Structures are given as structure tokens and as C-alpha cells.
């Protein structure tokens, strides 16, 4: 059950930041495709839904939409 919550959290966080920054998922998928092999919108959506997206891909998404990921000590 903890894994499901973590998957939902990653999905919601990534999709939320995409939306808040004024981008659409399809636009992000297109930009990812420019940087590496073709990334289909459906493939990106599936990775987020299943929690199989790589950290490196999340970092690239953040860069595309104008964010950076920062680690803070509690």
C-alpha cells in the first residue's frame, strides 16, 4: 500500500507542476523527444501512472518546465 501512495504522489507532483507552469503533457513529451528518442504522450502517462518513470526523466521534465529539484535536509 505504501508503494501505491508513493506512485500517486510522484504522478500528482509531476503532473501538478506541469499544469501549474502552463505546460501540457503532450508538449512536455514533445520536448523530451527532442532530447532523446521519441517519447509518446501515452508512454509518459503510463510511466507516471505505474510509477516507473526514472529520476533522470523527472529531472528533465523539471528542466523543461522551468523548475529544478532541490533536496533539503529536514
PDB file of N, CA, C and O in Angstrom:
ATOM      1  N   UNK A   1       0.819  -1.192   0.000  1.00  0.00           N
ATOM      2  CA  UNK A   1       0.000   0.000   0.000  1.00  0.00           C
ATOM      3  C   UNK A   1       0.863   1.256   0.000  1.00  0.00           C
ATOM      4  O   UNK A   1       0.487   2.246  -0.627  1.00  0.00           O
ATOM      5  N   UNK A   2       1.996   1.251   0.674  1.00  0.00           N
ATOM      6  CA  UNK A   2       2.891   2.390   0.694  1.00  0.00           C
ATOM      7  C   UNK A   2       3.409   2.736  -0.686  1.00  0.00           C
ATOM      8  O   UNK A   2       3.550   3.911  -1.023  1.00  0.00           O
ATOM      9  N   UNK A   3       3.697   1.704  -1.499  1.00  0.00           N
ATOM     10  CA  UNK A   3       4.168   1.932  -2.864  1.00  0.00           C
ATOM     11  C   UNK A   3       3.109   2.638  -3.690  1.00  0.00           C
ATOM     12  O   UNK A   3       3.432   3.531  -4.474  1.00  0.00           O
ATOM     13  N   UNK A   4       1.853   2.256  -3.531  1.00  0.00           N
ATOM     14  CA  UNK A   4       0.764   2.893  -4.283  1.00  0.00           C
ATOM     15  C   UNK A   4       0.670   4.374  -3.927  1.00  0.00           C
ATOM     16  O   UNK A   4       0.450   5.215  -4.798  1.00  0.00           O
ATOM     17  N   UNK A   5       0.836   4.685  -2.656  1.00  0.00           N
ATOM     18  CA  UNK A   5       0.769   6.078  -2.215  1.00  0.00           C
ATOM     19  C   UNK A   5       1.941   6.868  -2.796  1.00  0.00           C
ATOM     20  O   UNK A   5       1.776   8.015  -3.212  1.00  0.00           O
ATOM     21  N   UNK A   6       3.123   6.251  -2.824  1.00  0.00           N
ATOM     22  CA  UNK A   6       4.303   6.912  -3.366  1.00  0.00           C
ATOM     23  C   UNK A   6       4.150   7.138  -4.869  1.00  0.00           C
ATOM     24  O   UNK A   6       4.512   8.201  -5.373  1.00  0.00           O
ATOM     25  N   UNK A   7       3.617   6.146  -5.591  1.00  0.00           N
ATOM     26  CA  UNK A   7       3.389   6.275  -7.030  1.00  0.00           C
ATOM     27  C   UNK A   7       2.434   7.424  -7.298  1.00  0.00           C
ATOM     28  O   UNK A   7       2.679   8.258  -8.170  1.00  0.00           O
ATOM     29  N   UNK A   8       1.343   7.462  -6.544  1.00  0.00           N
ATOM     30  CA  UNK A   8       0.352   8.528  -6.728  1.00  0.00           C
ATOM     31  C   UNK A   8       0.987   9.880  -6.433  1.00  0.00           C
ATOM     32  O   UNK A   8       0.710  10.858  -7.127  1.00  0.00           O
ATOM     33  N   UNK A   9       1.823   9.943  -5.425  1.00  0.00           N
ATOM     34  CA  UNK A   9       2.471  11.184  -5.055  1.00  0.00           C
ATOM     35  C   UNK A   9       3.372  11.695  -6.183  1.00  0.00           C
ATOM     36  O   UNK A   9       3.322  12.876  -6.525  1.00  0.00           O
ATOM     37  N   UNK A  10       4.188  10.822  -6.758  1.00  0.00           N
ATOM     38  CA  UNK A  10       5.075  11.211  -7.856  1.00  0.00           C
ATOM     39  C   UNK A  10       4.247  11.660  -9.049  1.00  0.00           C
ATOM     40  O   UNK A  10       4.521  12.699  -9.649  1.00  0.00           O
ATOM     41  N   UNK A  11       3.244  10.881  -9.387  1.00  0.00           N
ATOM     42  CA  UNK A  11       2.366  11.211 -10.515  1.00  0.00           C
ATOM     43  C   UNK A  11       1.717  12.572 -10.300  1.00  0.00           C
ATOM     44  O   UNK A  11       1.762  13.433 -11.179  1.00  0.00           O
ATOM     45  N   UNK A  12       1.117  12.762  -9.138  1.00  0.00           N
ATOM     46  CA  UNK A  12       0.416  14.011  -8.845  1.00  0.00           C
ATOM     47  C   UNK A  12       1.370  15.201  -8.808  1.00  0.00           C
ATOM     48  O   UNK A  12       1.042  16.287  -9.288  1.00  0.00           O
ATOM     49  N   UNK A  13       2.544  14.987  -8.239  1.00  0.00           N
ATOM     50  CA  UNK A  13       3.507  16.076  -8.129  1.00  0.00           C
ATOM     51  C   UNK A  13       4.006  16.510  -9.507  1.00  0.00           C
ATOM     52  O   UNK A  13       4.052  17.703  -9.805  1.00  0.00           O
ATOM     53  N   UNK A  14       4.376  15.549 -10.340  1.00  0.00           N
ATOM     54  CA  UNK A  14       4.880  15.876 -11.673  1.00  0.00           C
ATOM     55  C   UNK A  14       3.783  16.516 -12.518  1.00  0.00           C
ATOM     56  O   UNK A  14       3.995  17.564 -13.129  1.00  0.00           O
ATOM     57  N   UNK A  15       2.618  15.888 -12.553  1.00  0.00           N
ATOM     58  CA  UNK A  15       1.520  16.433 -13.360  1.00  0.00           C
ATOM     59  C   UNK A  15       1.073  17.801 -12.839  1.00  0.00           C
ATOM     60  O   UNK A  15       0.732  18.687 -13.622  1.00  0.00           O
ATOM     61  N   UNK A  16       1.077  17.966 -11.530  1.00  0.00           N
ATOM     62  CA  UNK A  16       0.695  19.240 -10.942  1.00  0.00           C
ATOM     63  C   UNK A  16       1.643  20.364 -11.328  1.00  0.00           C
ATOM     64  O   UNK A  16       1.208  21.463 -11.669  1.00  0.00           O
ATOM     65  N   UNK A  17       2.938  20.085 -11.273  1.00  0.00           N
ATOM     66  CA  UNK A  17       3.918  21.105 -11.647  1.00  0.00           C
ATOM     67  C   UNK A  17       3.854  21.415 -13.141  1.00  0.00           C
ATOM     68  O   UNK A  17       4.042  22.562 -13.547  1.00  0.00           O
ATOM     69  N   UNK A  18       3.593  20.411 -13.947  1.00  0.00           N
ATOM     70  CA  UNK A  18       3.432  20.649 -15.385  1.00  0.00           C
ATOM     71  C   UNK A  18       2.268  21.608 -15.611  1.00  0.00           C
ATOM     72  O   UNK A  18       2.395  22.589 -16.343  1.00  0.00           O
ATOM     73  N   UNK A  19       1.145  21.320 -14.983  1.00  0.00           N
ATOM     74  CA  UNK A  19      -0.048  22.157 -15.156  1.00  0.00           C
ATOM     75  C   UNK A  19       0.165  23.566 -14.598  1.00  0.00           C
ATOM     76  O   UNK A  19      -0.198  24.550 -15.242  1.00  0.00           O
ATOM     77  N   UNK A  20       0.752  23.663 -13.406  1.00  0.00           N
ATOM     78  CA  UNK A  20       0.974  24.973 -12.784  1.00  0.00           C
ATOM     79  C   UNK A  20       1.907  25.860 -13.598  1.00  0.00           C
ATOM     80  O   UNK A  20       1.810  27.087 -13.555  1.00  0.00           O
ATOM     81  N   UNK A  21       2.804  25.232 -14.335  1.00  0.00           N
ATOM     82  CA  UNK A  21       3.752  26.012 -15.131  1.00  0.00           C
ATOM     83  C   UNK A  21       3.185  26.381 -16.500  1.00  0.00           C
ATOM     84  O   UNK A  21       3.852  27.048 -17.292  1.00  0.00           O
ATOM     85  N   UNK A  22       1.948  25.946 -16.780  1.00  0.00           N
ATOM     86  CA  UNK A  22       1.294  26.322 -18.021  1.00  0.00           C
ATOM     87  C   UNK A  22       1.574  25.405 -19.196  1.00  0.00           C
ATOM     88  O   UNK A  22       1.220  25.723 -20.331  1.00  0.00           O
ATOM     89  N   UNK A  23       2.200  24.278 -18.937  1.00  0.00           N
ATOM     90  CA  UNK A  23       2.502  23.303 -19.987  1.00  0.00           C
ATOM     91  C   UNK A  23       1.418  22.241 -20.031  1.00  0.00           C
ATOM     92  O   UNK A  23       0.655  22.072 -19.080  1.00  0.00           O
ATOM     93  N   UNK A  24       1.362  21.528 -21.150  1.00  0.00           N
ATOM     94  CA  UNK A  24       0.508  20.350 -21.275  1.00  0.00           C
ATOM     95  C   UNK A  24       1.414  19.134 -21.386  1.00  0.00           C
ATOM     96  O   UNK A  24       2.561  19.238 -21.819  1.00  0.00           O
ATOM     97  N   UNK A  25       0.889  17.985 -20.992  1.00  0.00           N
ATOM     98  CA  UNK A  25       1.676  16.741 -21.029  1.00  0.00           C
ATOM     99  C   UNK A  25       2.222  16.472 -22.431  1.00  0.00           C
ATOM    100  O   UNK A  25       3.369  16.051 -22.580  1.00  0.00           O
ATOM    101  N   UNK A  26       1.409  16.712 -23.450  1.00  0.00           N
ATOM    102  CA  UNK A  26       1.842  16.478 -24.828  1.00  0.00           C
ATOM    103  C   UNK A  26       3.025  17.345 -25.219  1.00  0.00           C
ATOM    104  O   UNK A  26       3.925  16.895 -25.929  1.00  0.00           O
ATOM    105  N   UNK A  27       3.024  18.590 -24.755  1.00  0.00           N
ATOM    106  CA  UNK A  27       4.140  19.495 -25.038  1.00  0.00           C
ATOM    107  C   UNK A  27       5.418  19.008 -24.364  1.00  0.00           C
ATOM    108  O   UNK A  27       6.500  19.065 -24.949  1.00  0.00           O
ATOM    109  N   UNK A  28       5.284  18.533 -23.139  1.00  0.00           N
ATOM    110  CA  UNK A  28       6.442  18.016 -22.413  1.00  0.00           C
ATOM    111  C   UNK A  28       6.974  16.766 -23.114  1.00  0.00           C
ATOM    112  O   UNK A  28       8.186  16.615 -23.267  1.00  0.00           O
ATOM    113  N   UNK A  29       6.091  15.879 -23.537  1.00  0.00           N
ATOM    114  CA  UNK A  29       6.508  14.672 -24.258  1.00  0.00           C
ATOM    115  C   UNK A  29       7.244  15.049 -25.543  1.00  0.00           C
ATOM    116  O   UNK A  29       8.253  14.431 -25.884  1.00  0.00           O
ATOM    117  N   UNK A  30       6.746  16.055 -26.252  1.00  0.00           N
ATOM    118  CA  UNK A  30       7.413  16.514 -27.478  1.00  0.00           C
ATOM    119  C   UNK A  30       8.809  17.040 -27.180  1.00  0.00           C
ATOM    120  O   UNK A  30       9.755  16.740 -27.909  1.00  0.00           O
ATOM    121  N   UNK A  31       8.943  17.815 -26.122  1.00  0.00           N
ATOM    122  CA  UNK A  31      10.254  18.354 -25.745  1.00  0.00           C
ATOM    123  C   UNK A  31      11.214  17.246 -25.333  1.00  0.00           C
ATOM    124  O   UNK A  31      12.398  17.292 -25.667  1.00  0.00           O
ATOM    125  N   UNK A  32      10.708  16.250 -24.606  1.00  0.00           N
ATOM    126  CA  UNK A  32      11.549  15.112 -24.235  1.00  0.00           C
ATOM    127  C   UNK A  32      12.027  14.387 -25.482  1.00  0.00           C
ATOM    128  O   UNK A  32      13.156  13.898 -25.523  1.00  0.00           O
ATOM    129  N   UNK A  33      11.181  14.316 -26.493  1.00  0.00           N
ATOM    130  CA  UNK A  33      11.530  13.647 -27.745  1.00  0.00           C
ATOM    131  C   UNK A  33      12.667  14.363 -28.461  1.00  0.00           C
ATOM    132  O   UNK A  33      13.471  13.726 -29.141  1.00  0.00           O
ATOM    133  N   UNK A  34      12.739  15.676 -28.314  1.00  0.00           N
ATOM    134  CA  UNK A  34      13.818  16.444 -28.931  1.00  0.00           C
ATOM    135  C   UNK A  34      15.158  16.101 -28.304  1.00  0.00           C
ATOM    136  O   UNK A  34      16.196  16.202 -28.957  1.00  0.00           O
ATOM    137  N   UNK A  35      15.141  15.698 -27.048  1.00  0.00           N
ATOM    138  CA  UNK A  35      16.372  15.430 -26.307  1.00  0.00           C
ATOM    139  C   UNK A  35      16.843  13.983 -26.420  1.00  0.00           C
ATOM    140  O   UNK A  35      18.028  13.702 -26.240  1.00  0.00           O
ATOM    141  N   UNK A  36      15.941  13.079 -26.712  1.00  0.00           N
ATOM    142  CA  UNK A  36      16.312  11.670 -26.846  1.00  0.00           C
ATOM    143  C   UNK A  36      15.344  11.009 -27.809  1.00  0.00           C
ATOM    144  O   UNK A  36      14.646  11.690 -28.560  1.00  0.00           O
ATOM    145  N   UNK A  37      15.303   9.707 -27.790  1.00  0.00           N
ATOM    146  CA  UNK A  37      14.409   9.001 -28.702  1.00  0.00           C
ATOM    147  C   UNK A  37      12.954   9.403 -28.458  1.00  0.00           C
ATOM    148  O   UNK A  37      12.623   9.956 -27.409  1.00  0.00           O
ATOM    149  N   UNK A  38      12.114   9.128 -29.407  1.00  0.00           N
ATOM    150  CA  UNK A  38      10.703   9.525 -29.383  1.00  0.00           C
ATOM    151  C   UNK A  38      10.031   9.130 -28.069  1.00  0.00           C
ATOM    152  O   UNK A  38      10.078   7.971 -27.656  1.00  0.00           O
ATOM    153  N   UNK A  39       9.414  10.098 -27.430  1.00  0.00           N
ATOM    154  CA  UNK A  39       8.657   9.863 -26.203  1.00  0.00           C
ATOM    155  C   UNK A  39       7.202  10.200 -26.503  1.00  0.00           C
ATOM    156  O   UNK A  39       6.850  11.363 -26.697  1.00  0.00           O
ATOM    157  N   UNK A  40       6.369   9.177 -26.539  1.00  0.00           N
ATOM    158  CA  UNK A  40       4.952   9.391 -26.817  1.00  0.00           C
ATOM    159  C   UNK A  40       4.241   9.845 -25.548  1.00  0.00           C
ATOM    160  O   UNK A  40       4.617   9.472 -24.436  1.00  0.00           O
ATOM    161  N   UNK A  41       3.221  10.646 -25.738  1.00  0.00           N
ATOM    162  CA  UNK A  41       2.415  11.108 -24.609  1.00  0.00           C
ATOM    163  C   UNK A  41       1.891   9.923 -23.810  1.00  0.00           C
ATOM    164  O   UNK A  41       1.929   9.936 -22.580  1.00  0.00           O
ATOM    165  N   UNK A  42       1.401   8.899 -24.502  1.00  0.00           N
ATOM    166  CA  UNK A  42       0.865   7.719 -23.818  1.00  0.00           C
ATOM    167  C   UNK A  42       1.939   7.032 -22.985  1.00  0.00           C
ATOM    168  O   UNK A  42       1.667   6.575 -21.875  1.00  0.00           O
ATOM    169  N   UNK A  43       3.152   6.956 -23.512  1.00  0.00           N
ATOM    170  CA  UNK A  43       4.259   6.337 -22.789  1.00  0.00           C
ATOM    171  C   UNK A  43       4.577   7.121 -21.516  1.00  0.00           C
ATOM    172  O   UNK A  43       4.781   6.534 -20.453  1.00  0.00           O
ATOM    173  N   UNK A  44       4.618   8.444 -21.628  1.00  0.00           N
ATOM    174  CA  UNK A  44       4.880   9.286 -20.461  1.00  0.00           C
ATOM    175  C   UNK A  44       3.769   9.130 -19.424  1.00  0.00           C
ATOM    176  O   UNK A  44       4.043   9.008 -18.230  1.00  0.00           O
ATOM    177  N   UNK A  45       2.533   9.133 -19.874  1.00  0.00           N
ATOM    178  CA  UNK A  45       1.392   8.960 -18.967  1.00  0.00           C
ATOM    179  C   UNK A  45       1.438   7.609 -18.271  1.00  0.00           C
ATOM    180  O   UNK A  45       1.165   7.515 -17.074  1.00  0.00           O
ATOM    181  N   UNK A  46       1.783   6.564 -19.016  1.00  0.00           N
ATOM    182  CA  UNK A  46       1.880   5.223 -18.431  1.00  0.00           C
ATOM    183  C   UNK A  46       2.976   5.151 -17.375  1.00  0.00           C
ATOM    184  O   UNK A  46       2.777   4.563 -16.312  1.00  0.00           O
ATOM    185  N   UNK A  47       4.125   5.743 -17.660  1.00  0.00           N
ATOM    186  CA  UNK A  47       5.224   5.731 -16.690  1.00  0.00           C
ATOM    187  C   UNK A  47       4.812   6.428 -15.395  1.00  0.00           C
ATOM    188  O   UNK A  47       5.127   5.954 -14.303  1.00  0.00           O
ATOM    189  N   UNK A  48       4.112   7.542 -15.517  1.00  0.00           N
ATOM    190  CA  UNK A  48       3.653   8.250 -14.319  1.00  0.00           C
ATOM    191  C   UNK A  48       2.615   7.429 -13.564  1.00  0.00           C
ATOM    192  O   UNK A  48       2.669   7.331 -12.338  1.00  0.00           O
ATOM    193  N   UNK A  49       1.676   6.843 -14.289  1.00  0.00           N
ATOM    194  CA  UNK A  49       0.601   6.069 -13.654  1.00  0.00           C
ATOM    195  C   UNK A  49       1.132   4.828 -12.947  1.00  0.00           C
ATOM    196  O   UNK A  49       0.641   4.459 -11.880  1.00  0.00           O
ATOM    197  N   UNK A  50       2.135   4.185 -13.539  1.00  0.00           N
ATOM    198  CA  UNK A  50       2.678   2.944 -12.975  1.00  0.00           C
ATOM    199  C   UNK A  50       3.825   3.195 -12.002  1.00  0.00           C
ATOM    200  O   UNK A  50       4.267   2.279 -11.310  1.00  0.00           O
ATOM    201  N   UNK A  51       4.301   4.424 -11.949  1.00  0.00           N
ATOM    202  CA  UNK A  51       5.413   4.738 -11.063  1.00  0.00           C
ATOM    203  C   UNK A  51       6.737   4.215 -11.567  1.00  0.00           C
ATOM    204  O   UNK A  51       7.646   3.960 -10.778  1.00  0.00           O
ATOM    205  N   UNK A  52       6.859   4.051 -12.885  1.00  0.00           N
ATOM    206  CA  UNK A  52       8.087   3.504 -13.459  1.00  0.00           C
ATOM    207  C   UNK A  52       8.949   4.579 -14.113  1.00  0.00           C
ATOM    208  O   UNK A  52       9.926   4.262 -14.790  1.00  0.00           O
ATOM    209  N   UNK A  53       8.597   5.836 -13.918  1.00  0.00           N
ATOM    210  CA  UNK A  53       9.382   6.921 -14.502  1.00  0.00           C
ATOM    211  C   UNK A  53      10.716   7.015 -13.772  1.00  0.00           C
ATOM    212  O   UNK A  53      10.773   6.877 -12.550  1.00  0.00           O
ATOM    213  N   UNK A  54      11.783   7.247 -14.522  1.00  0.00           N
ATOM    214  CA  UNK A  54      13.119   7.338 -13.939  1.00  0.00           C
ATOM    215  C   UNK A  54      13.332   8.729 -13.340  1.00  0.00           C
ATOM    216  O   UNK A  54      12.749   9.716 -13.788  1.00  0.00           O
ATOM    217  N   UNK A  55      14.172   8.775 -12.333  1.00  0.00           N
ATOM    218  CA  UNK A  55      14.505  10.055 -11.711  1.00  0.00           C
ATOM    219  C   UNK A  55      15.112  11.001 -12.739  1.00  0.00           C
ATOM    220  O   UNK A  55      14.829  12.199 -12.731  1.00  0.00           O
ATOM    221  N   UNK A  56      15.942  10.466 -13.617  1.00  0.00           N
ATOM    222  CA  UNK A  56      16.559  11.298 -14.658  1.00  0.00           C
ATOM    223  C   UNK A  56      15.500  11.907 -15.575  1.00  0.00           C
ATOM    224  O   UNK A  56      15.662  13.035 -16.041  1.00  0.00           O
ATOM    225  N   UNK A  57      14.424  11.178 -15.837  1.00  0.00           N
ATOM    226  CA  UNK A  57      13.338  11.703 -16.666  1.00  0.00           C
ATOM    227  C   UNK A  57      12.574  12.801 -15.931  1.00  0.00           C
ATOM    228  O   UNK A  57      12.178  13.799 -16.534  1.00  0.00           O
ATOM    229  N   UNK A  58      12.369  12.615 -14.635  1.00  0.00           N
ATOM    230  CA  UNK A  58      11.698  13.642 -13.830  1.00  0.00           C
ATOM    231  C   UNK A  58      12.543  14.915 -13.814  1.00  0.00           C
ATOM    232  O   UNK A  58      12.003  16.018 -13.901  1.00  0.00           O
ATOM    233  N   UNK A  59      13.867  14.769 -13.703  1.00  0.00           N
ATOM    234  CA  UNK A  59      14.753  15.930 -13.729  1.00  0.00           C
ATOM    235  C   UNK A  59      14.666  16.658 -15.065  1.00  0.00           C
ATOM    236  O   UNK A  59      14.673  17.888 -15.100  1.00  0.00           O
ATOM    237  N   UNK A  60      14.586  15.912 -16.161  1.00  0.00           N
ATOM    238  CA  UNK A  60      14.468  16.529 -17.488  1.00  0.00           C
ATOM    239  C   UNK A  60      13.140  17.263 -17.624  1.00  0.00           C
ATOM    240  O   UNK A  60      13.082  18.357 -18.186  1.00  0.00           O
ATOM    241  N   UNK A  61      12.079  16.658 -17.111  1.00  0.00           N
ATOM    242  CA  UNK A  61      10.764  17.313 -17.146  1.00  0.00           C
ATOM    243  C   UNK A  61      10.821  18.620 -16.361  1.00  0.00           C
ATOM    244  O   UNK A  61      10.334  19.651 -16.824  1.00  0.00           O
ATOM    245  N   UNK A  62      11.417  18.571 -15.176  1.00  0.00           N
ATOM    246  CA  UNK A  62      11.536  19.776 -14.351  1.00  0.00           C
ATOM    247  C   UNK A  62      12.295  20.867 -15.104  1.00  0.00           C
ATOM    248  O   UNK A  62      11.893  22.031 -15.087  1.00  0.00           O
ATOM    249  N   UNK A  63      13.373  20.497 -15.751  1.00  0.00           N
ATOM    250  CA  UNK A  63      14.166  21.468 -16.507  1.00  0.00           C
ATOM    251  C   UNK A  63      13.342  22.082 -17.645  1.00  0.00           C
ATOM    252  O   UNK A  63      13.383  23.293 -17.862  1.00  0.00           O
ATOM    253  N   UNK A  64      12.609  21.258 -18.356  1.00  0.00           N
ATOM    254  CA  UNK A  64      11.788  21.723 -19.479  1.00  0.00           C
ATOM    255  C   UNK A  64      10.763  22.759 -19.026  1.00  0.00           C
ATOM    256  O   UNK A  64      10.558  23.771 -19.696  1.00  0.00           O
ATOM    257  N   UNK A  65      10.126  22.505 -17.892  1.00  0.00           N
ATOM    258  CA  UNK A  65       9.050  23.404 -17.446  1.00  0.00           C
ATOM    259  C   UNK A  65       9.556  24.537 -16.551  1.00  0.00           C
ATOM    260  O   UNK A  65       8.766  25.310 -16.010  1.00  0.00           O
ATOM    261  N   UNK A  66      10.879  24.626 -16.401  1.00  0.00           N
ATOM    262  CA  UNK A  66      11.459  25.750 -15.677  1.00  0.00           C
ATOM    263  C   UNK A  66      11.636  25.554 -14.186  1.00  0.00           C
ATOM    264  O   UNK A  66      11.654  26.524 -13.428  1.00  0.00           O
ATOM    265  N   UNK A  67      11.767  24.316 -13.761  1.00  0.00           N
ATOM    266  CA  UNK A  67      11.978  24.014 -12.344  1.00  0.00           C
ATOM    267  C   UNK A  67      13.300  23.282 -12.164  1.00  0.00           C
ATOM    268  O   UNK A  67      13.879  22.771 -13.123  1.00  0.00           O
ATOM    269  N   UNK A  68      13.762  23.238 -10.939  1.00  0.00           N
ATOM    270  CA  UNK A  68      14.864  22.360 -10.585  1.00  0.00           C
ATOM    271  C   UNK A  68      14.478  21.646  -9.302  1.00  0.00           C
ATOM    272  O   UNK A  68      13.762  22.185  -8.459  1.00  0.00           O
ATOM    273  N   UNK A  69      14.962  20.437  -9.175  1.00  0.00           N
ATOM    274  CA  UNK A  69      14.653  19.631  -7.993  1.00  0.00           C
ATOM    275  C   UNK A  69      15.729  19.905  -6.952  1.00  0.00           C
ATOM    276  O   UNK A  69      16.924  19.840  -7.243  1.00  0.00           O
ATOM    277  N   UNK A  70      15.295  20.208  -5.751  1.00  0.00           N
ATOM    278  CA  UNK A  70      16.219  20.548  -4.681  1.00  0.00           C
ATOM    279  C   UNK A  70      15.970  19.639  -3.487  1.00  0.00           C
ATOM    280  O   UNK A  70      14.828  19.418  -3.085  1.00  0.00           O
ATOM    281  N   UNK A  71      17.041  19.125  -2.937  1.00  0.00           N
ATOM    282  CA  UNK A  71      16.937  18.287  -1.744  1.00  0.00           C
ATOM    283  C   UNK A  71      17.233  19.163  -0.537  1.00  0.00           C
ATOM    284  O   UNK A  71      18.229  19.886  -0.509  1.00  0.00           O
ATOM    285  N   UNK A  72      16.359  19.091   0.459  1.00  0.00           N
ATOM    286  CA  UNK A  72      16.544  19.858   1.683  1.00  0.00           C
ATOM    287  C   UNK A  72      16.611  18.908   2.864  1.00  0.00           C
ATOM    288  O   UNK A  72      15.839  17.954   2.956  1.00  0.00           O
ATOM    289  N   UNK A  73      17.532  19.176   3.754  1.00  0.00           N
ATOM    290  CA  UNK A  73      17.624  18.391   4.978  1.00  0.00           C
ATOM    291  C   UNK A  73      16.482  18.798   5.896  1.00  0.00           C
ATOM    292  O   UNK A  73      16.174  19.982   6.034  1.00  0.00           O
ATOM    293  N   UNK A  74      15.856  17.805   6.522  1.00  0.00           N
ATOM    294  CA  UNK A  74      14.737  18.076   7.434  1.00  0.00           C
ATOM    295  C   UNK A  74      15.209  18.746   8.693  1.00  0.00           C
ATOM    296  O   UNK A  74      14.401  19.046   9.572  1.00  0.00           O
TER     297      UNK A  74
END
